[in-house]
Amino acid sequence: MTGTITIIMVFSIPLVAIVTSHYQRVAKIKHSMIKDEIELERLKHENYLLETEKMKLELMKIESPLDKTKVL
């Protein structure tokens, strides 16, 4: 009986270490994914701002000749 408990204890310690190591690796991967997602969202927002500014400039360019013809 004591021998069985000893064997279980000896093999359970490495199993706990393996499981803990696995959870740590998964947490690191999730952390990396979240960092990448944040960077992607930042780039999307920056792109949106640039596109909006470009559209404003194009609209002003289109409206500018129209204003000149109205004056004449």
Residue frames relative to the residue before (quaternion, step in Angstrom):
aa qw qx qy qz dx dy dz
M 1.0000 0.0000 0.0000 0.0000 0.00 0.00 0.00
T 0.6785 0.4798 -0.2861 0.4771 3.58 0.89 -0.93
G 0.6258 0.5480 -0.3259 0.4492 3.57 1.07 -0.74
T 0.6391 0.5255 -0.3185 0.4625 3.58 1.04 -0.81
I 0.6561 0.5031 -0.3077 0.4710 3.57 0.94 -0.88
T 0.6377 0.5297 -0.3247 0.4553 3.57 1.00 -0.83
I 0.6599 0.5031 -0.3057 0.4668 3.58 0.92 -0.91
I 0.6403 0.5155 -0.3220 0.4697 3.60 0.97 -0.85
M 0.6634 0.5002 -0.3066 0.4644 3.60 0.92 -0.88
V 0.6555 0.5220 -0.3161 0.4450 3.60 0.92 -0.87
F 0.7352 0.4108 -0.2397 0.4829 3.60 0.91 -0.84
S 0.6183 0.5627 -0.3611 0.4131 3.62 1.10 -0.45
I 0.5991 0.5771 -0.3681 0.4155 3.61 1.06 -0.62
P 0.6874 0.4419 -0.3111 0.4852 3.66 0.79 -0.80
L 0.6175 0.5428 -0.3535 0.4462 3.60 1.04 -0.64
V 0.6400 0.5061 -0.3227 0.4797 3.56 0.98 -0.80
A 0.6422 0.5182 -0.3245 0.4624 3.59 0.98 -0.79
I 0.6443 0.5157 -0.3178 0.4668 3.60 0.98 -0.82
V 0.6699 0.4929 -0.2984 0.4683 3.58 0.88 -0.92
T 0.6528 0.5124 -0.3119 0.4626 3.59 0.93 -0.87
S 0.6448 0.5169 -0.3107 0.4696 3.56 0.97 -0.86
H 0.6351 0.5272 -0.3233 0.4629 3.58 1.00 -0.80
Y 0.6734 0.4897 -0.2997 0.4659 3.59 0.86 -0.89
Q 0.6285 0.5238 -0.3385 0.4648 3.59 1.05 -0.69
R 0.6495 0.5078 -0.3156 0.4698 3.60 0.98 -0.83
V 0.6431 0.5138 -0.3210 0.4683 3.58 0.97 -0.83
A 0.6504 0.5114 -0.3179 0.4630 3.59 0.96 -0.82
K 0.6426 0.5108 -0.3242 0.4702 3.61 0.99 -0.77
I 0.6446 0.5114 -0.3188 0.4705 3.59 0.98 -0.80
K 0.6489 0.5048 -0.3160 0.4736 3.59 0.95 -0.84
H 0.6281 0.5348 -0.3281 0.4602 3.58 0.99 -0.82
S 0.6598 0.5046 -0.2977 0.4705 3.56 0.95 -0.90
M 0.6476 0.5175 -0.3153 0.4619 3.58 0.99 -0.83
I 0.6600 0.5033 -0.3105 0.4634 3.58 0.93 -0.85
K 0.6268 0.5216 -0.3390 0.4692 3.60 1.01 -0.77
D 0.6604 0.5014 -0.3058 0.4680 3.59 0.96 -0.86
E 0.6460 0.5158 -0.3217 0.4617 3.59 0.98 -0.79
I 0.6347 0.5155 -0.3293 0.4722 3.59 1.00 -0.78
E 0.6520 0.5040 -0.3141 0.4713 3.59 0.94 -0.85
L 0.6393 0.5240 -0.3212 0.4621 3.58 1.00 -0.81
E 0.6622 0.4976 -0.3040 0.4706 3.59 0.92 -0.85
R 0.6243 0.5289 -0.3353 0.4670 3.58 1.06 -0.73
L 0.6693 0.4907 -0.2928 0.4748 3.57 0.96 -0.87
K 0.6204 0.5314 -0.3420 0.4645 3.59 1.03 -0.74
H 0.6632 0.5005 -0.3057 0.4650 3.57 0.93 -0.89
E 0.6443 0.5145 -0.3167 0.4689 3.58 0.95 -0.85
N 0.6453 0.5151 -0.3075 0.4730 3.58 0.99 -0.85
Y 0.6327 0.5324 -0.3246 0.4593 3.58 0.98 -0.82
L 0.6630 0.5018 -0.3048 0.4644 3.57 0.93 -0.89
L 0.6586 0.5046 -0.3104 0.4640 3.58 0.96 -0.83
E 0.6597 0.5011 -0.3093 0.4668 3.58 0.95 -0.85
T 0.6342 0.5278 -0.3277 0.4603 3.57 1.01 -0.78
E 0.6618 0.4949 -0.3044 0.4738 3.57 0.92 -0.88
K 0.6390 0.5229 -0.3230 0.4626 3.58 1.01 -0.81
M 0.6493 0.5090 -0.3132 0.4704 3.59 0.97 -0.84
K 0.6250 0.5325 -0.3403 0.4583 3.61 0.99 -0.77
L 0.6701 0.4973 -0.2974 0.4639 3.56 0.92 -0.93
E 0.6508 0.5062 -0.3163 0.4693 3.58 0.97 -0.81
L 0.6439 0.5148 -0.3163 0.4694 3.56 0.99 -0.79
M 0.6476 0.5025 -0.3183 0.4762 3.58 0.97 -0.81
K 0.6351 0.5313 -0.3227 0.4586 3.57 1.04 -0.79
I 0.6652 0.4871 -0.2946 0.4832 3.59 0.99 -0.84
E 0.6960 0.4758 -0.2807 0.4586 3.60 0.90 -0.86
S 0.5711 0.6331 -0.3761 0.3627 3.58 1.07 -0.62
P 0.6893 0.4419 -0.3095 0.4836 3.69 0.78 -0.80
L 0.6080 0.5566 -0.3565 0.4398 3.58 1.06 -0.63
D 0.6396 0.5240 -0.3266 0.4579 3.59 0.99 -0.80
K 0.6484 0.5247 -0.3221 0.4478 3.60 0.98 -0.74
T 0.6728 0.4907 -0.3064 0.4611 3.58 0.98 -0.79
K 0.6136 0.5494 -0.3487 0.4472 3.60 1.10 -0.61
V 0.6426 0.5346 -0.3184 0.4472 3.56 1.03 -0.80
L 0.6681 0.4750 -0.3030 0.4860 3.59 0.97 -0.79
